[in-house]
Amino acid sequence: MLHRDLGQGMLCPACLNFVRIAERGNVMKFRNLACLAITALLAAGCAGGAGANSKGDSEKGTKMPKASSFEEIAELLKPALGSCQRMQTTGPGVELQVSDRSRGGKKKAICWYQEQKFAVEFLLIDTDNSTIERFYKNYDSVSSERVGMGFTVRDTGGASDEIEAILRQKLKESGLKFLNCESDFTPYSGIEFVEAKTKGCRYTSVQRF
């Protein structure tokens, strides 16, 4: 009966029944085997825990953060990074590069935080993210920047390792995701993702797999 129940998906109830039968018959050997079976099945997610979803945690229907101005980006990041203390929109460092334009870049700014201990680059892109999705799809790649609808953010580098680590954690707390268009990627348990409009792309909570 046990193997038939397992085949029908009655994993944990069958194991518990096995223990009860073994206890009534005072069969210590079978009781021990049953306990081992339960432990293994629980580890595999028979109780419906976090490990049960081997395809990751899809956030279908979740709205990606949107922004169409540097001020809106700064406001979105404020809970994680605090207030932008100085925003640079002209001069060295904010000129659009070929790589920016190829990802749909329209305008770029640098925002300084925490008494200018670190800076974050803001890039305004197509409002529907069509160009950046196509860019990473063509290269079968994943973004190095975090992406929202209509914009991207990334640290400018140059800070100490300690500050860089703090900044990476704060950007993670912002909820912005990486754009992954790798053809061999399959979402796995523990990560969050939102399907992109471009087939084969999705926005994920982690960058590398």
JOMO-V989980 format. One record per residue. RES is the residue in three letters. PHI is phi in degrees with one decimal (NA if undefined). D_LAST is the distance of its C-alpha to the last C-alpha in whole Angstrom. Layout:
res=(RES;RES)
phi=(PHI;PHI)
d_last=(D_LAST;D_LAST)
//
This chain:
res=(MET;LEU;HIS;ARG;ASP;LEU;GLY;GLN;GLY;MET;LEU;CYS;PRO;ALA;CYS;LEU;ASN;PHE;VAL;ARG;ILE;ALA;GLU;ARG;GLY;ASN;VAL;MET;LYS;PHE;ARG;ASN;LEU;ALA;CYS;LEU;ALA;ILE;THR;ALA;LEU;LEU;ALA;ALA;GLY;CYS;ALA;GLY;GLY;ALA;GLY;ALA;ASN;SER;LYS;GLY;ASP;SER;GLU;LYS;GLY;THR;LYS;MET;PRO;LYS;ALA;SER;SER;PHE;GLU;GLU;ILE;ALA;GLU;LEU;LEU;LYS;PRO;ALA;LEU;GLY;SER;CYS;GLN;ARG;MET;GLN;THR;THR;GLY;PRO;GLY;VAL;GLU;LEU;GLN;VAL;SER;ASP;ARG;SER;ARG;GLY;GLY;LYS;LYS;LYS;ALA;ILE;CYS;TRP;TYR;GLN;GLU;GLN;LYS;PHE;ALA;VAL;GLU;PHE;LEU;LEU;ILE;ASP;THR;ASP;ASN;SER;THR;ILE;GLU;ARG;PHE;TYR;LYS;ASN;TYR;ASP;SER;VAL;SER;SER;GLU;ARG;VAL;GLY;MET;GLY;PHE;THR;VAL;ARG;ASP;THR;GLY;GLY;ALA;SER;ASP;GLU;ILE;GLU;ALA;ILE;LEU;ARG;GLN;LYS;LEU;LYS;GLU;SER;GLY;LEU;LYS;PHE;LEU;ASN;CYS;GLU;SER;ASP;PHE;THR;PRO;TYR;SER;GLY;ILE;GLU;PHE;VAL;GLU;ALA;LYS;THR;LYS;GLY;CYS;ARG;TYR;THR;SER;VAL;GLN;ARG;PHE)
phi=(NA;-59.1;-67.4;-69.9;-63.8;-61.0;-65.8;-92.0;89.6;-86.6;-68.4;-66.1;-56.7;-63.9;-62.6;-64.0;-63.6;-59.2;-64.0;-60.9;-63.7;-62.8;-66.7;-64.4;-86.9;53.3;-100.9;-61.4;-62.2;-69.7;-63.6;-63.1;-63.1;-64.6;-63.2;-63.2;-64.0;-63.5;-58.2;-65.5;-69.8;-63.8;-63.5;-81.8;99.4;-66.9;-87.1;80.6;-77.8;-64.2;-79.0;-72.8;-97.2;-78.7;-103.9;85.1;-109.3;-70.2;-108.5;-57.8;93.3;-71.1;-85.9;-71.0;-57.3;-118.5;-156.3;-126.9;-148.2;-63.7;-64.3;-67.9;-63.1;-59.2;-68.0;-63.6;-85.2;-56.5;-60.5;-92.6;-106.3;89.1;-78.0;-73.5;-88.4;-151.9;-113.6;-103.9;-119.0;-135.9;94.8;-58.6;100.6;-119.2;-71.1;-70.2;-96.9;-57.5;-64.5;-67.7;-64.7;-68.4;-100.1;91.6;-63.2;-111.7;-145.8;-135.1;-143.6;-123.1;-115.1;-100.8;-127.1;46.3;54.9;62.3;-73.2;-149.8;-132.2;-125.6;-89.7;-105.5;-129.1;-83.5;-127.6;-51.9;-64.1;-99.6;63.2;-63.5;-70.8;-67.5;-65.6;-65.1;-60.9;-73.6;-66.2;-63.6;-95.5;49.7;-137.1;-124.9;-71.5;-90.1;-97.9;-87.2;-127.2;-119.1;-77.4;93.2;-162.2;-134.2;-137.1;-160.1;-74.9;-86.5;76.5;92.3;-84.3;-65.8;-58.3;-64.8;-66.5;-61.0;-64.1;-63.6;-64.0;-58.8;-66.1;-66.9;-66.7;-63.0;-68.6;-67.9;88.0;-70.3;-117.3;-92.7;-95.7;-114.0;-121.9;-73.0;-68.1;-97.4;-85.4;-127.7;-54.5;-121.2;-60.1;104.6;-104.5;-105.6;-150.6;-124.9;-66.1;-84.5;-69.7;-78.7;-59.9;91.3;-116.6;-156.3;-98.7;-121.4;-78.5;-127.5;-91.6;-108.7;-128.6)
d_last=(41;38;36;37;36;32;32;33;30;33;31;32;35;36;35;37;40;39;40;43;44;44;45;48;49;48;46;44;42;41;40;38;36;36;34;32;31;31;28;26;26;25;22;21;22;25;26;24;22;18;17;19;17;14;13;12;15;16;18;21;24;22;24;22;23;26;28;30;32;31;33;31;27;29;30;27;25;28;28;25;26;30;32;32;35;35;34;34;34;37;37;35;31;31;32;30;28;28;24;25;27;25;22;25;27;30;31;29;30;29;30;31;30;32;34;32;30;27;27;24;25;25;25;27;26;27;28;26;23;24;24;20;19;21;20;16;17;19;17;14;12;10;13;13;16;16;18;20;23;25;24;21;21;19;21;23;23;26;26;26;23;24;24;21;19;22;21;17;18;21;19;16;19;20;18;17;14;12;13;10;12;10;12;10;8;9;9;9;12;12;10;13;13;16;17;18;21;20;19;16;14;13;13;10;11;8;7;4;0)
//
